[in-house]
Amino acid sequence: MNSGTDGAHGAAHTITMLGKAGCHLCDEALEVIQRVAADLGAAYEVRDLTTAPQEEKDEYWDKIPVTFVDGAQHDFWRVSEKRLRAALS
């Protein structure tokens, strides 16, 4: 899984997904995140948990993918498109 940023510059919100390569739930979550970010003009980034600090690995390893909106934890395991859209509205 490549880290990157997409979306509009100066977007009002940023979605961050913490995941890892080879995670089918991460792939599904990313599809939802990309669709919502494109529709609402939000920025998003993908962070690889395998290269994260140990405390993040300890906290989130069993919950990936974990999504954050503007730095606050939003969801884990699955991303609800409806909840994500509501958080960004």
CNS distance restraints for C-alpha pairs under 8 A (distance, minus, plus):
assign (resid   1 and name CA) (resid  20 and name CA) 6.17 0.50 0.50
assign (resid   1 and name CA) (resid  21 and name CA) 4.55 0.50 0.50
assign (resid   1 and name CA) (resid  22 and name CA) 7.66 0.50 0.50
assign (resid   1 and name CA) (resid  46 and name CA) 7.94 0.50 0.50
assign (resid   1 and name CA) (resid  48 and name CA) 7.01 0.50 0.50
assign (resid   2 and name CA) (resid  46 and name CA) 7.10 0.50 0.50
assign (resid   2 and name CA) (resid  47 and name CA) 7.90 0.50 0.50
assign (resid   2 and name CA) (resid  48 and name CA) 7.63 0.50 0.50
assign (resid   3 and name CA) (resid  45 and name CA) 6.48 0.50 0.50
assign (resid   3 and name CA) (resid  46 and name CA) 4.73 0.50 0.50
assign (resid   3 and name CA) (resid  47 and name CA) 5.45 0.50 0.50
assign (resid   3 and name CA) (resid  48 and name CA) 6.82 0.50 0.50
assign (resid   4 and name CA) (resid  44 and name CA) 7.87 0.50 0.50
assign (resid   4 and name CA) (resid  45 and name CA) 5.30 0.50 0.50
assign (resid   4 and name CA) (resid  46 and name CA) 5.90 0.50 0.50
assign (resid   4 and name CA) (resid  47 and name CA) 7.95 0.50 0.50
assign (resid   5 and name CA) (resid  43 and name CA) 6.69 0.50 0.50
assign (resid   5 and name CA) (resid  44 and name CA) 5.44 0.50 0.50
assign (resid   5 and name CA) (resid  45 and name CA) 4.57 0.50 0.50
assign (resid   5 and name CA) (resid  46 and name CA) 7.29 0.50 0.50
assign (resid   6 and name CA) (resid  43 and name CA) 5.52 0.50 0.50
assign (resid   6 and name CA) (resid  44 and name CA) 5.58 0.50 0.50
assign (resid   6 and name CA) (resid  45 and name CA) 6.88 0.50 0.50
assign (resid   7 and name CA) (resid  11 and name CA) 7.43 0.50 0.50
assign (resid   7 and name CA) (resid  37 and name CA) 6.44 0.50 0.50
assign (resid   7 and name CA) (resid  38 and name CA) 6.41 0.50 0.50
assign (resid   7 and name CA) (resid  41 and name CA) 5.89 0.50 0.50
assign (resid   7 and name CA) (resid  42 and name CA) 5.56 0.50 0.50
assign (resid   7 and name CA) (resid  43 and name CA) 4.21 0.50 0.50
assign (resid   7 and name CA) (resid  44 and name CA) 6.47 0.50 0.50
assign (resid   8 and name CA) (resid  41 and name CA) 5.65 0.50 0.50
assign (resid   8 and name CA) (resid  42 and name CA) 6.35 0.50 0.50
assign (resid   8 and name CA) (resid  43 and name CA) 5.94 0.50 0.50
assign (resid   9 and name CA) (resid  43 and name CA) 7.33 0.50 0.50
assign (resid  11 and name CA) (resid  41 and name CA) 6.26 0.50 0.50
assign (resid  11 and name CA) (resid  42 and name CA) 5.20 0.50 0.50
assign (resid  11 and name CA) (resid  43 and name CA) 5.94 0.50 0.50
assign (resid  12 and name CA) (resid  42 and name CA) 6.54 0.50 0.50
assign (resid  13 and name CA) (resid  42 and name CA) 5.36 0.50 0.50
assign (resid  13 and name CA) (resid  43 and name CA) 6.44 0.50 0.50
assign (resid  13 and name CA) (resid  69 and name CA) 6.92 0.50 0.50
assign (resid  13 and name CA) (resid  70 and name CA) 5.89 0.50 0.50
assign (resid  13 and name CA) (resid  88 and name CA) 6.65 0.50 0.50
assign (resid  14 and name CA) (resid  42 and name CA) 5.83 0.50 0.50
assign (resid  14 and name CA) (resid  43 and name CA) 4.73 0.50 0.50
assign (resid  14 and name CA) (resid  44 and name CA) 5.33 0.50 0.50
assign (resid  14 and name CA) (resid  45 and name CA) 7.67 0.50 0.50
assign (resid  14 and name CA) (resid  69 and name CA) 5.81 0.50 0.50
assign (resid  14 and name CA) (resid  70 and name CA) 5.13 0.50 0.50
assign (resid  14 and name CA) (resid  71 and name CA) 7.86 0.50 0.50
assign (resid  15 and name CA) (resid  33 and name CA) 7.51 0.50 0.50
assign (resid  15 and name CA) (resid  37 and name CA) 7.85 0.50 0.50
assign (resid  15 and name CA) (resid  42 and name CA) 7.22 0.50 0.50
assign (resid  15 and name CA) (resid  43 and name CA) 6.25 0.50 0.50
assign (resid  15 and name CA) (resid  44 and name CA) 4.49 0.50 0.50
assign (resid  15 and name CA) (resid  45 and name CA) 6.42 0.50 0.50
assign (resid  15 and name CA) (resid  67 and name CA) 6.93 0.50 0.50
assign (resid  15 and name CA) (resid  68 and name CA) 5.68 0.50 0.50
assign (resid  15 and name CA) (resid  69 and name CA) 4.69 0.50 0.50
assign (resid  15 and name CA) (resid  70 and name CA) 6.32 0.50 0.50
assign (resid  15 and name CA) (resid  71 and name CA) 7.89 0.50 0.50
assign (resid  16 and name CA) (resid  44 and name CA) 5.59 0.50 0.50
assign (resid  16 and name CA) (resid  45 and name CA) 4.90 0.50 0.50
assign (resid  16 and name CA) (resid  46 and name CA) 5.82 0.50 0.50
assign (resid  16 and name CA) (resid  47 and name CA) 7.21 0.50 0.50
assign (resid  16 and name CA) (resid  67 and name CA) 5.58 0.50 0.50
assign (resid  16 and name CA) (resid  68 and name CA) 5.03 0.50 0.50
assign (resid  16 and name CA) (resid  69 and name CA) 6.45 0.50 0.50
assign (resid  16 and name CA) (resid  70 and name CA) 7.72 0.50 0.50
assign (resid  16 and name CA) (resid  71 and name CA) 7.41 0.50 0.50
assign (resid  17 and name CA) (resid  30 and name CA) 7.57 0.50 0.50
assign (resid  17 and name CA) (resid  44 and name CA) 7.77 0.50 0.50
assign (resid  17 and name CA) (resid  45 and name CA) 6.35 0.50 0.50
assign (resid  17 and name CA) (resid  46 and name CA) 4.83 0.50 0.50
assign (resid  17 and name CA) (resid  47 and name CA) 6.07 0.50 0.50
assign (resid  17 and name CA) (resid  65 and name CA) 6.49 0.50 0.50
assign (resid  17 and name CA) (resid  66 and name CA) 5.69 0.50 0.50
assign (resid  17 and name CA) (resid  67 and name CA) 4.48 0.50 0.50
assign (resid  17 and name CA) (resid  68 and name CA) 6.42 0.50 0.50
assign (resid  18 and name CA) (resid  46 and name CA) 6.05 0.50 0.50
assign (resid  18 and name CA) (resid  47 and name CA) 4.83 0.50 0.50
assign (resid  18 and name CA) (resid  48 and name CA) 5.96 0.50 0.50
assign (resid  18 and name CA) (resid  49 and name CA) 5.85 0.50 0.50
assign (resid  18 and name CA) (resid  64 and name CA) 6.62 0.50 0.50
assign (resid  18 and name CA) (resid  65 and name CA) 5.59 0.50 0.50
assign (resid  18 and name CA) (resid  66 and name CA) 5.12 0.50 0.50
assign (resid  18 and name CA) (resid  67 and name CA) 6.30 0.50 0.50
assign (resid  19 and name CA) (resid  23 and name CA) 7.39 0.50 0.50
assign (resid  19 and name CA) (resid  26 and name CA) 5.86 0.50 0.50
assign (resid  19 and name CA) (resid  46 and name CA) 7.29 0.50 0.50
assign (resid  19 and name CA) (resid  47 and name CA) 6.35 0.50 0.50
assign (resid  19 and name CA) (resid  48 and name CA) 5.34 0.50 0.50
assign (resid  19 and name CA) (resid  49 and name CA) 5.39 0.50 0.50
assign (resid  19 and name CA) (resid  64 and name CA) 5.37 0.50 0.50
assign (resid  19 and name CA) (resid  65 and name CA) 4.72 0.50 0.50
assign (resid  19 and name CA) (resid  66 and name CA) 6.70 0.50 0.50
assign (resid  20 and name CA) (resid  26 and name CA) 7.06 0.50 0.50
assign (resid  20 and name CA) (resid  47 and name CA) 7.88 0.50 0.50
assign (resid  20 and name CA) (resid  48 and name CA) 5.12 0.50 0.50
assign (resid  20 and name CA) (resid  49 and name CA) 5.73 0.50 0.50
assign (resid  20 and name CA) (resid  50 and name CA) 6.49 0.50 0.50
assign (resid  20 and name CA) (resid  64 and name CA) 7.80 0.50 0.50
assign (resid  20 and name CA) (resid  65 and name CA) 7.81 0.50 0.50
assign (resid  21 and name CA) (resid  26 and name CA) 7.95 0.50 0.50
assign (resid  21 and name CA) (resid  48 and name CA) 7.59 0.50 0.50
assign (resid  23 and name CA) (resid  27 and name CA) 6.47 0.50 0.50
assign (resid  24 and name CA) (resid  28 and name CA) 6.30 0.50 0.50
assign (resid  25 and name CA) (resid  29 and name CA) 6.04 0.50 0.50
assign (resid  25 and name CA) (resid  64 and name CA) 7.67 0.50 0.50
assign (resid  25 and name CA) (resid  65 and name CA) 6.54 0.50 0.50
assign (resid  25 and name CA) (resid  77 and name CA) 6.64 0.50 0.50
assign (resid  25 and name CA) (resid  78 and name CA) 6.61 0.50 0.50
assign (resid  26 and name CA) (resid  30 and name CA) 6.01 0.50 0.50
assign (resid  26 and name CA) (resid  64 and name CA) 7.00 0.50 0.50
assign (resid  26 and name CA) (resid  65 and name CA) 5.12 0.50 0.50
assign (resid  26 and name CA) (resid  77 and name CA) 7.95 0.50 0.50
assign (resid  27 and name CA) (resid  31 and name CA) 6.44 0.50 0.50
assign (resid  28 and name CA) (resid  32 and name CA) 6.70 0.50 0.50
assign (resid  28 and name CA) (resid  78 and name CA) 7.83 0.50 0.50
assign (resid  29 and name CA) (resid  33 and name CA) 6.18 0.50 0.50
assign (resid  29 and name CA) (resid  65 and name CA) 7.09 0.50 0.50
assign (resid  29 and name CA) (resid  78 and name CA) 6.11 0.50 0.50
assign (resid  29 and name CA) (resid  79 and name CA) 5.39 0.50 0.50
assign (resid  30 and name CA) (resid  34 and name CA) 5.93 0.50 0.50
assign (resid  31 and name CA) (resid  35 and name CA) 6.21 0.50 0.50
assign (resid  32 and name CA) (resid  36 and name CA) 6.13 0.50 0.50
assign (resid  32 and name CA) (resid  79 and name CA) 6.96 0.50 0.50
assign (resid  32 and name CA) (resid  80 and name CA) 7.93 0.50 0.50
assign (resid  32 and name CA) (resid  81 and name CA) 6.15 0.50 0.50
assign (resid  33 and name CA) (resid  37 and name CA) 5.86 0.50 0.50
assign (resid  33 and name CA) (resid  44 and name CA) 7.51 0.50 0.50
assign (resid  33 and name CA) (resid  79 and name CA) 7.82 0.50 0.50
assign (resid  33 and name CA) (resid  81 and name CA) 7.76 0.50 0.50
assign (resid  34 and name CA) (resid  38 and name CA) 6.02 0.50 0.50
assign (resid  34 and name CA) (resid  44 and name CA) 7.60 0.50 0.50
assign (resid  35 and name CA) (resid  39 and name CA) 6.20 0.50 0.50
assign (resid  36 and name CA) (resid  40 and name CA) 6.03 0.50 0.50
assign (resid  36 and name CA) (resid  42 and name CA) 7.76 0.50 0.50
assign (resid  36 and name CA) (resid  81 and name CA) 7.20 0.50 0.50
assign (resid  36 and name CA) (resid  84 and name CA) 7.59 0.50 0.50
assign (resid  36 and name CA) (resid  85 and name CA) 6.61 0.50 0.50
assign (resid  37 and name CA) (resid  41 and name CA) 5.42 0.50 0.50
assign (resid  37 and name CA) (resid  42 and name CA) 4.52 0.50 0.50
assign (resid  37 and name CA) (resid  43 and name CA) 6.20 0.50 0.50
assign (resid  37 and name CA) (resid  44 and name CA) 6.81 0.50 0.50
assign (resid  38 and name CA) (resid  42 and name CA) 6.76 0.50 0.50
assign (resid  40 and name CA) (resid  88 and name CA) 7.78 0.50 0.50
assign (resid  42 and name CA) (resid  88 and name CA) 7.95 0.50 0.50
assign (resid  47 and name CA) (resid  52 and name CA) 7.92 0.50 0.50
assign (resid  48 and name CA) (resid  52 and name CA) 6.66 0.50 0.50
assign (resid  49 and name CA) (resid  56 and name CA) 7.50 0.50 0.50
assign (resid  49 and name CA) (resid  57 and name CA) 6.32 0.50 0.50
assign (resid  49 and name CA) (resid  61 and name CA) 7.42 0.50 0.50
assign (resid  50 and name CA) (resid  57 and name CA) 7.33 0.50 0.50
assign (resid  52 and name CA) (resid  56 and name CA) 6.24 0.50 0.50
assign (resid  52 and name CA) (resid  57 and name CA) 6.50 0.50 0.50
assign (resid  53 and name CA) (resid  57 and name CA) 6.55 0.50 0.50
assign (resid  54 and name CA) (resid  58 and name CA) 6.10 0.50 0.50
assign (resid  55 and name CA) (resid  59 and name CA) 6.18 0.50 0.50
assign (resid  56 and name CA) (resid  60 and name CA) 5.85 0.50 0.50
assign (resid  56 and name CA) (resid  61 and name CA) 7.69 0.50 0.50
assign (resid  57 and name CA) (resid  61 and name CA) 5.12 0.50 0.50
assign (resid  60 and name CA) (resid  64 and name CA) 6.33 0.50 0.50
assign (resid  60 and name CA) (resid  66 and name CA) 7.14 0.50 0.50
assign (resid  63 and name CA) (resid  76 and name CA) 5.54 0.50 0.50
assign (resid  63 and name CA) (resid  77 and name CA) 5.54 0.50 0.50
assign (resid  64 and name CA) (resid  76 and name CA) 6.04 0.50 0.50
assign (resid  64 and name CA) (resid  77 and name CA) 5.35 0.50 0.50
assign (resid  65 and name CA) (resid  76 and name CA) 5.56 0.50 0.50
assign (resid  65 and name CA) (resid  77 and name CA) 5.10 0.50 0.50
assign (resid  65 and name CA) (resid  78 and name CA) 6.87 0.50 0.50
assign (resid  66 and name CA) (resid  73 and name CA) 7.35 0.50 0.50
assign (resid  66 and name CA) (resid  74 and name CA) 7.60 0.50 0.50
assign (resid  66 and name CA) (resid  75 and name CA) 5.82 0.50 0.50
assign (resid  66 and name CA) (resid  76 and name CA) 4.21 0.50 0.50
assign (resid  66 and name CA) (resid  77 and name CA) 6.39 0.50 0.50
assign (resid  66 and name CA) (resid  78 and name CA) 7.99 0.50 0.50
assign (resid  67 and name CA) (resid  73 and name CA) 6.04 0.50 0.50
assign (resid  67 and name CA) (resid  74 and name CA) 5.47 0.50 0.50
assign (resid  67 and name CA) (resid  75 and name CA) 5.19 0.50 0.50
assign (resid  67 and name CA) (resid  76 and name CA) 6.12 0.50 0.50
assign (resid  67 and name CA) (resid  79 and name CA) 7.46 0.50 0.50
assign (resid  68 and name CA) (resid  72 and name CA) 5.08 0.50 0.50
assign (resid  68 and name CA) (resid  73 and name CA) 4.24 0.50 0.50
assign (resid  68 and name CA) (resid  74 and name CA) 4.86 0.50 0.50
assign (resid  68 and name CA) (resid  75 and name CA) 7.01 0.50 0.50
assign (resid  69 and name CA) (resid  73 and name CA) 6.53 0.50 0.50
assign (resid  69 and name CA) (resid  74 and name CA) 6.08 0.50 0.50
assign (resid  69 and name CA) (resid  87 and name CA) 7.52 0.50 0.50
assign (resid  69 and name CA) (resid  88 and name CA) 7.80 0.50 0.50
assign (resid  74 and name CA) (resid  84 and name CA) 7.92 0.50 0.50
assign (resid  75 and name CA) (resid  79 and name CA) 6.11 0.50 0.50
assign (resid  75 and name CA) (resid  80 and name CA) 7.88 0.50 0.50
assign (resid  79 and name CA) (resid  83 and name CA) 7.90 0.50 0.50
assign (resid  79 and name CA) (resid  84 and name CA) 7.23 0.50 0.50
assign (resid  80 and name CA) (resid  84 and name CA) 6.08 0.50 0.50
assign (resid  81 and name CA) (resid  85 and name CA) 6.05 0.50 0.50
assign (resid  82 and name CA) (resid  86 and name CA) 6.24 0.50 0.50
assign (resid  83 and name CA) (resid  87 and name CA) 6.16 0.50 0.50
assign (resid  84 and name CA) (resid  88 and name CA) 6.36 0.50 0.50
assign (resid  85 and name CA) (resid  89 and name CA) 6.19 0.50 0.50
